[in-house]
Amino acid sequence: MAGMHKSEIANPVLNWIDSRLPVITMMQKEYGVFPTPKNFNYFWNFGALAMVNLVIMILTGIFLAMNYQPNTELAFDSVQRIMRDVNYGWLIRYVHQNGASMFFIVTYIHIFRGLYYGSYKTPRELLWMLGVVIFLLMMATAFLGYVLPWGQMSYWGATVITNLFSAFPWIGPKIVTLLWGGFSVDNPTLNRFFSLHYLLPFVIVGVVFLHVAALHIVGSNNPLGIDVKGPQDTLPFHPYYTVKDSVGMCVYLMVFAAFVFFAPNYLGDPVNFIPANPLQTPAHIVPEWYFLPFYAILRSVPDKLLGVCLMFGSILLLFILPWLDTSPVRSARFRPIYRILIWVLVACVVVLGFCGARPPEGIWVILSRICTLYYFAHFLVILPILGKLERPLPLPESISQSVMGGGGGPMPSGAHAKPMEKA
Amino acid sequence: MRALRSMIAGVLMGGLAIATPAVGPALAAGDAPTPPAQNWSFDRIFGTFDLAAAQRGFQVYSEVCSACHSMRLLSYRDLAGIGLTNDQIKAIAAAVTVPQGLDDQGAPKEGPGTPASRFKRPFPNDVAARAGNNGALPPDLSLLSNAYLNGPDYINGVLTGYSDPPAGFTLMDGMNYNKYFIGHQIAMPKPLSDGQVTYADGTTASVEQMARDVVTFMTWAANPEMVERKQMGVRVILFLLLMTCVTYAVKRKIWADVH
């Protein structure tokens, strides 16, 4: 198999490179002419947006790290020095701080897109599982990063979350000591959290590469959830989807900018403006908003170990989702019952978010229990049974036929409601 | 249409989820009533700091608050941000004595401050601060305005919220009753009384006036970049709005031949 790649690039310099390392041919194939279903809606922007967000986080993070001091005596003030004395330090930091929230907003919508349109189903199971790995890495990175400013909520958040591991019998306390690098959250903890917070984003880049590679093997799902039947169903990625992603990116950057410039601390906890004080516990320790649903699941049961298992389980069960959902139909558009239940799930997660922000007492405990129960029932009980019972609507014959029929717009009912084969 | 409706519902739900943390800490205030919301010069998208108020606030801080409260993150040079001239800043800095490293015998040396000096702290350390204040630590004021939900309203409420305790309320020894302070018992005695400072610009120094002024100063101190940030934000958003329109037009044109 040795020998040079036969490059078709006209430019002699680029041809010389491409013959020896066909990166240009690869980009051409994967991002130029790459056949992409022609019926994407704007939900299909969010993967690209997440990628852009990751790059923004890494770039701003590198410049923050040049000015940050991972030492308990200096960390808080070094962050304030970035805010006050480093040229445009406030901009870099507020972009990084709000970028974390934007990353989760974008990723949660991306995950919802996958759930709604059944993107996790065969042949995209591994693609989905790599996505769950990215999500877990993101959560770890966000948690580690939140500790670095060494405010009150940084410190006490780190204390609560690392202590969760102590729930595991036998090895639990040893894990906690290892995480802390000592016998309490202290300087060694901050040092290793900083090191890991710098490392994990690059691990995410690696898994994102695999995620995209897997995507380009099996191809994208689409809002109809049916397979691409031929060239008439697809468009080249460029210019059609580069321009459509650009529209989404402008809107996304506008939302991002609105937070950064006009409400940079809206999503943060005011208590983190007070330097960490191991002798004074804040009245209510709450994680950042993007962890609240999982925090509510953790607190919904009185047993610590069970709570920890439920919290981790709520994410880990996403790994087996492709096998829990027994319906052969991908898109919720053709699943009359699933299309309702997916919104019940979303409502439950939102309610769990509210519960996580409240002290665990009274109505909030009851609500978080009900919603936790539904969350697990949705995946573990309803999805396996629903696939057998639900009568899906007839699927359109092909993407192009549905698009020609004006899919989505006002159209005579039954325009594409002929009985079809299942996906 | 159904997809559109789903999407709108999704956005609304997302919005609610985002609003969650902002609601959360409000309840953390416990039984203290919410302090009345004030109109601040720095509110809203185009709000800037009322520099005259911030300068009066600096006077209140210097003459009253700084007896107990530090502002350790600020340097005198930062005062240019509330419109003081270099000469004014040099004069203010020179009036305090700050440590200046070691003399040639190796003994600690002191001398007049410069614009680069940090604000002089009233106590050398937290232990001394507690010892001088009946065991209570006066918090640093550099970021205090950001450290509460609706911080400016809250601090304004506390500064103006001193009163006699209601019947049946038992105050602990050395504590003071405050309507808006979380838990109602505050170690700080009523800090402001009418006419306590004499404003150079002739403004009547009522408790309300001084509270508003010092809150404006503290909010500036916690967010010195705010005006620049908002001005840049307006330009960035306008640019992105234009780019969205242009990109969308290009998208329409490119997609015109599909279907």
Interface residues (C-beta under 8 A of the other chain):
Chain A: K38 N41 F43 D77 Q80 M83 R84 W90 L91 Y94 I105 Y108 I109 F112 Y116 P223 L235 P239 Y240 V243 K244 S246 V247 C250 V251 L253 M254 A257 A258 V260 F261 F262 P264 N265 Y266 L267 G268 D269 P270 V271 F273 I274 A283 H284 V286 E288 W289 L292 R333 W343 V346 A347 V349 V350 G353 F354 G356 A357 R358 P359 V403 M404 G408 P410
Chain B: M1 R2 A3 S6 M7 A9 G10 M13 G14 L16 A17 I18 T20 P21 A22 V23 G24 P25 L27 A28 G30 I45 L73 D78 P139 S142 L143 L144 N146 A147 Y148 L149 G151 I182 A222 P224 E225 R229 K230 M232 G233 V234 V236 I237 L240 L241 M243 T244 T247 Y248 V250 K251 I254 W255 V258 H259
